Amino acid sequence: MAITFVDLPDHIIQRVIYFRYVQDESFIHLFPLFLTCQALYAYYHMLYTLKPIIATDTKHPHAVPKRVLQGMSNDLRMSIRKMILFLPATIDLHRFNLTSLTLDGGFACFYKLYELPNTITSLKFVVSSSKGYHRWKLDFREVPFKLVVFKFKYLLWGSKSSFLNPMAIFTSQFSAPPLQLSLFLLHFITSQKDTLKYLDIEMFSIGLIFGTRTFPIFPTLKLVKVDQMSEMNKPFISQVLNNGQTVLLIINTLKSEIIKLEISAKDSSVSREKFHIEDRILSRLKSQLAIP
């Protein structure tokens, strides 16, 4: 009698499911498999662990309902490592074994920072709302975790408010809040310098955070990704590259191109390569540099 897929040992089935997801980067082939094969129902929990689950107290088309999260077995909760949390949310993150977390919302992202579990090694802030910025104050307390990956995405740059528009820092409309945000990011990022391997700044200038003259020494930093919002001069770029230890990627969505800068091993000069934005240079680099 021929052996079928479901007759394989559990660990083999789980690896096949995992690598199928990694290859597709979606559930396009896995969903039909789970929905049409009753023998695979026992592995349905893997859908919660292969990609970040979405959680929130409000309505979201792809969120896992709060009652489902609350009703999960302890084993399943502890197997969930990645989550996207849309704020406001009252979910107890300490009930999960999270290593990767995205906080999406207003300035409540920064309030939530000091409540996160110490298992977090990858963190992303998405500032998509101005909610809470009037009450936000600088807070330089130590956080209970050490990051390998930090990402920051700012989606309010088109606002007329001098606070919401980071480019207002270059105009006569400049006021304290943009400076506060930059100071907060400077303090937070440099507090993670001993473990940080990957820094990603999107829709916000890295020059507003660190200034345009000096870039701190990050002993473990391997990759920095910015976009066309960042203004950098040659001395600053040289400091980012850190004598060949770090690679700098500049994503220009307006030109659909990616510029890769690094120190040449031959003559210690800055080498420059150009890629199309659809090339998977970022994922290849992360794989080469062992960045999660």
MILUM-185943 format. One record per residue (C-alpha): residue in one letter; x, y, z. Coordinates in steps of 0.001 Angstrom, whole numbers, plus 500000, padded with zeros to 6 digits. Layout:
% MILUM-185943
["a",[X,Y,Z]]
...
END
This chain:
% MILUM-185943
["m",[500000,500000,500000]]
["a",[501375,503385,498966]]
["i",[502322,505869,501689]]
["t",[500495,509201,501454]]
["f",[501478,512609,502788]]
["v",[499376,512234,505929]]
["d",[501126,508942,506755]]
["l",[504451,510711,507225]]
["p",[505762,511421,510754]]
["d",[504458,514571,512419]]
["h",[507747,516459,512255]]
["i",[508057,515765,508505]]
["i",[504516,517007,507837]]
["q",[505201,520173,509847]]
["r",[508435,520851,507941]]
["v",[506675,520375,504586]]
["i",[503926,522818,505639]]
["y",[506536,525298,506871]]
["f",[508673,525228,503712]]
["r",[505580,525425,501498]]
["y",[504654,528643,503289]]
["v",[508220,529991,503049]]
["q",[508286,529295,499309]]
["d",[504877,530875,498595]]
["e",[505099,533610,501272]]
["s",[501358,533105,501625]]
["f",[498710,530490,502457]]
["i",[497521,530242,498854]]
["h",[498292,526511,498612]]
["l",[497958,525635,502284]]
["f",[494375,526804,502908]]
["p",[492823,524398,500356]]
["l",[494947,521609,501817]]
["f",[493693,522193,505347]]
["l",[490086,522767,504333]]
["t",[489754,519638,502188]]
["c",[491822,517118,504154]]
["q",[490341,516159,507507]]
["a",[493513,514290,508459]]
["l",[495374,517630,508472]]
["y",[492995,519364,510886]]
["a",[495417,518515,513688]]
["y",[497976,520806,512042]]
["y",[495615,523742,511554]]
["h",[497223,525501,514520]]
["m",[500324,526062,512375]]
["l",[498451,528783,510489]]
["y",[498722,530860,513666]]
["t",[502488,530360,513879]]
["l",[503763,530660,510295]]
["k",[503051,534365,509879]]
["p",[502272,537196,512299]]
["i",[498764,537036,513669]]
["i",[496769,540267,513713]]
["a",[495175,541295,516990]]
["t",[493102,544305,518022]]
["d",[490129,545323,520149]]
["t",[488484,546990,517151]]
["k",[487170,545510,513914]]
["h",[489763,544373,511400]]
["p",[489072,542075,508436]]
["h",[492117,539874,509074]]
["a",[492315,539983,512874]]
["v",[492047,536890,515025]]
["p",[488970,537489,517214]]
["k",[489787,538310,520810]]
["r",[487631,535439,522062]]
["v",[489724,533027,519944]]
["l",[492946,534398,521445]]
["q",[491516,534065,524943]]
["g",[490310,530511,524274]]
["m",[493610,529215,522884]]
["s",[495379,526460,524705]]
["n",[498534,527444,526543]]
["d",[500665,525346,524175]]
["l",[499268,527148,521131]]
["r",[499678,530602,522690]]
["m",[503292,529831,523569]]
["s",[503986,528728,519992]]
["i",[502910,532129,518606]]
["r",[506066,534170,518075]]
["k",[504928,536980,515756]]
["m",[502074,539463,516162]]
["i",[500764,542670,514589]]
["l",[498910,544626,517252]]
["f",[496568,547406,516123]]
["l",[496039,549874,518927]]
["p",[494036,550389,521032]]
["a",[494206,546855,522352]]
["t",[493853,545289,525782]]
["i",[495438,541946,524903]]
["d",[497910,540638,527471]]
["l",[501065,540118,525410]]
["h",[502798,538339,528272]]
["r",[500536,535316,527705]]
["f",[502376,534689,524418]]
["n",[505981,533795,523683]]
["l",[506458,536712,521302]]
["t",[509790,537499,519679]]
["s",[508496,539769,516895]]
["l",[505909,542515,517363]]
["t",[504486,545306,515208]]
["l",[502639,548104,517001]]
["d",[500353,550017,514640]]
["g",[498413,553080,515742]]
["g",[498913,556530,517154]]
["f",[501381,557640,519769]]
["a",[500039,554941,522057]]
["c",[502818,552869,520436]]
["f",[505301,554663,522654]]
["y",[503187,554221,525803]]
["k",[502986,550483,525129]]
["l",[506751,550202,524845]]
["y",[507410,549725,528558]]
["e",[504726,547046,528914]]
["l",[506197,544641,526363]]
["p",[507535,541202,527321]]
["n",[511286,540727,527566]]
["t",[511192,538040,524861]]
["i",[510850,540662,522101]]
["t",[513859,540810,519748]]
["s",[512182,542388,516700]]
["l",[510010,545495,517040]]
["k",[508276,547759,514537]]
["f",[506454,551035,515190]]
["v",[503908,552158,512581]]
["v",[502687,555673,513380]]
["s",[499503,555756,511314]]
["s",[497413,558087,513450]]
["s",[497904,561377,515276]]
["k",[495823,560098,518188]]
["g",[497502,560718,521515]]
["y",[500260,563059,520375]]
["h",[498960,565997,522436]]
["r",[499432,563944,525616]]
["w",[502709,562323,524614]]
["k",[505779,563206,526676]]
["l",[509370,562096,526346]]
["d",[510165,559040,528415]]
["f",[513728,557722,528548]]
["r",[513190,554754,530835]]
["e",[514942,551499,530053]]
["v",[512924,548903,528178]]
["p",[512831,545259,529381]]
["f",[514195,543745,526143]]
["k",[517141,543849,523741]]
["l",[516414,544167,520037]]
["v",[518066,542570,517036]]
["v",[515682,544298,514599]]
["f",[514044,547724,514877]]
["k",[511745,549247,512240]]
["f",[510010,552596,512235]]
["k",[507383,553730,509733]]
["y",[505808,557186,509766]]
["l",[502589,557669,507794]]
["l",[501660,561245,508730]]
["w",[504210,563206,506719]]
["g",[501575,564791,504469]]
["s",[499803,566563,507335]]
["k",[499679,570352,507440]]
["s",[500529,570245,511133]]
["s",[504174,571061,511865]]
["f",[504157,568139,514274]]
["l",[502795,565570,511883]]
["n",[504964,566676,508987]]
["p",[508625,565904,509755]]
["m",[509733,568151,506892]]
["a",[508479,571098,508944]]
["i",[511701,570808,510893]]
["f",[513365,572599,507975]]
["t",[510842,575443,507909]]
["s",[509867,578388,510039]]
["q",[506874,576347,511231]]
["f",[509157,574136,513320]]
["s",[507864,573431,516804]]
["a",[508893,571159,519673]]
["p",[507014,567892,518823]]
["p",[509122,566870,515763]]
["l",[512208,567396,517863]]
["q",[510678,565292,520647]]
["l",[509998,562406,518268]]
["s",[513544,562563,516897]]
["l",[515032,562704,520395]]
["f",[512939,559746,521501]]
["l",[514022,557638,518508]]
["l",[517656,558654,518989]]
["h",[517594,557587,522631]]
["f",[515679,554372,521997]]
["i",[517759,553211,519017]]
["t",[521104,553957,520657]]
["s",[519943,552139,523814]]
["q",[519815,548994,521641]]
["k",[523211,549509,519984]]
["d",[524904,546507,521606]]
["t",[522503,543970,520042]]
["l",[520926,545700,517021]]
["k",[521653,544054,513654]]
["y",[519033,545647,511396]]
["l",[517673,549202,511397]]
["d",[514803,550151,509065]]
["i",[513560,553762,508863]]
["e",[510631,554305,506483]]
["m",[508959,557593,505513]]
["f",[511088,559490,508013]]
["s",[514560,560952,507563]]
["i",[517360,559219,509405]]
["g",[519015,562655,509426]]
["l",[516250,563958,511690]]
["i",[517094,561246,514211]]
["f",[520866,561274,514264]]
["g",[521605,564628,512669]]
["t",[523585,564799,509434]]
["r",[527081,564825,510918]]
["t",[527536,561829,513182]]
["f",[526171,558311,513300]]
["p",[526774,556315,516506]]
["i",[528940,553195,516478]]
["f",[526792,550066,516529]]
["p",[529126,547101,517073]]
["t",[526654,544484,515776]]
["l",[524788,546464,513082]]
["k",[524783,544656,509725]]
["l",[522090,546373,507662]]
["v",[520466,549816,507522]]
["k",[517486,550445,505227]]
["v",[516125,553922,504495]]
["d",[514088,555494,501696]]
["q",[513964,558695,499670]]
["m",[512857,560650,502752]]
["s",[516347,560396,504249]]
["e",[518947,563064,503545]]
["m",[522544,561921,504045]]
["n",[525893,563456,503121]]
["k",[529054,561477,502312]]
["p",[530650,561658,505794]]
["f",[527404,560444,507352]]
["i",[527141,557548,504868]]
["s",[530731,556545,505602]]
["q",[529936,556410,509313]]
["v",[526828,554290,508663]]
["l",[528921,551804,506665]]
["n",[531227,551480,509692]]
["n",[534429,550424,507871]]
["g",[532698,547699,505916]]
["q",[530706,546122,508723]]
["t",[527330,547547,507656]]
["v",[525403,547575,504355]]
["l",[523182,550554,503525]]
["l",[520087,550122,501336]]
["i",[518309,553200,499983]]
["i",[514834,552446,498622]]
["n",[513547,554985,496123]]
["t",[509919,554136,495451]]
["l",[509548,557137,493141]]
["k",[512130,555692,490738]]
["s",[511385,552038,491555]]
["e",[515026,551420,492411]]
["i",[517179,550229,495282]]
["i",[520703,551519,495860]]
["k",[523089,549290,497789]]
["l",[526109,550939,499385]]
["e",[528954,549135,501123]]
["i",[532708,549385,501622]]
["s",[534647,547605,498884]]
["a",[536960,544892,500179]]
["k",[539520,545720,497462]]
["d",[540329,549385,498051]]
["s",[538086,550426,501008]]
["s",[536100,552759,498764]]
["v",[532298,552982,498811]]
["s",[530827,550667,496186]]
["r",[527405,551367,494714]]
["e",[525017,548887,493100]]
["k",[521583,549566,491667]]
["f",[518672,547106,491667]]
["h",[515079,547226,490508]]
["i",[512629,547576,493371]]
["e",[511068,544187,492519]]
["d",[514390,542407,492986]]
["r",[514527,540474,496235]]
["i",[517789,542090,497303]]
["l",[516501,542814,500819]]
["s",[515471,539228,501539]]
["r",[518733,537937,500054]]
["l",[520797,540287,502188]]
["k",[518893,539388,505342]]
["s",[519518,535715,504608]]
["q",[523240,536305,503955]]
["l",[523645,538418,507095]]
["a",[521580,536039,509286]]
["i",[519001,538712,510105]]
["p",[515611,537345,511231]]
END
